[in-house]
Structures are given as C-alpha cells and as structure tokens.
Amino acid sequence: MNKTRAFIFGILALLFVAVPALAQQDGWDSKSRYNHYYDADNMVYLTGEITNIDRNHKPLPDMEPGFAVTVKTDDGKEHLVEIGPVWFTQFYKAKWDVGVGDRVDVRGSEVTINGKNRVMAVWGRKGSNEMTIRAHNGSPVWDLQVEPF
C-alpha cells in the first residue's frame, strides 16, 4: 500500500513540474506575450456552428501550434476561437471532441492581435460536455501555478 501511495505521489509531483514547464516553452502560458492580450473586461458569449477546425493554429508566429475553431453565430458572423496548445487539447479530446457542423456555446475574451479579431476561449460547451479553459483572470488551466504551503 505504501508503494502505491509513493508511486501516485511521484506521478502527481511530476505533473506539477512537467506541465508548467511544457506550457512555458510553447508560448501559451499565463506569463506569455500572447496571454497578455487577454482582457477580462471584454468577454463575449457565442452560440453557433463550427465551420472550420485548425489543429495547427499559431496566434503568434513564435508559438507552438494550438487548437482553434471558427464559430458562425446565428447572426451570420464568424469568430475565430483559440482554445489552447495542441498537447493540452489532445489530452482532453474527449471533452472537446468537436467537428464541423457541431453547435457549441463559447465564452471568451474578444481581442485583436496583429489587426485580427479573435476570442481567447475561457469556457466551452457542446451538448452536455463542458470544458473550462481559463480562470476569470485569464490563467489557462494547463499553466499550473502551485503555491508553496
């Protein structure tokens, strides 16, 4: 029993070290240049249909690829929704398994980067599946910031 607990503790400790290290190298972490665009005062709520999926999306040229979708809302407008780094979205693919034609609800921060409007996703829902992507302050869930005791 003690070996099992030690193993579980070891895996958890590795996750708390490895996941933030991955996020800091790919440009998607909370302290990145990209994340500084997040604006909690400019939140939007979108309901619509996915018209495009991009699993190689780079919000900024020096970032690692991420997952983004285009959502066409009922008023006919299309919105680019940036969800997160590929490694994160693959890990949670069952929660965010979407395809072209799916109806979704998305909440996020509407921003303009290099003259292009986009939504930095905070939360998304397809049917009964929901996924939280960012905290209200913009910190992404993959960027674990563990505070010392």
Secondary structure, 3 states (H helix, E strand, C coil): CHHHHHHHHHHHHHHHHHHHHHHHHHCCCCCCCCHHHCCCCCEEEEEEEEEEEEEEECCCCCCCCEEEEEEEECCCCEEEEEEEEHHHHHHCCCCCCCCCCCEEEEEEEEEEECCEEEEEEEEEEECCEEEECECCCCCECCCCCCCCC
